[in-house]
Amino acid sequence: MPLASYITTGGLAVMNKLLATKGPLKFVRAELGDGTVADEAAARARTALVSKVADATLVQAKLQDGQAIISAQYDNAALSTP
């Protein structure tokens, strides 16, 4: 199963605003989902998950080697498998 991640158009706008104002980036939630989109353009246009599966708990944010590392935990006990 190929996996790809993209910064959405809305996410890029927020990132540009943060860079211009040197403001903080605050994560308030994490969600897990599944589903497919037609192509990269469709992925970048999204404003929500295709299908939300679970909430995750944000547990840590740190800067390591010039990269932000955001850690989240979730319990998959209630998830079903196809």
ABEGO torsion letter per residue (X at the ends): XBBBBBBBAAAAAAAAAAAAAGBBBBBABBBBBBEBBABAAAAAABABBABBABBBBBABBBBBGGBBBBBBBBBAAABBBX
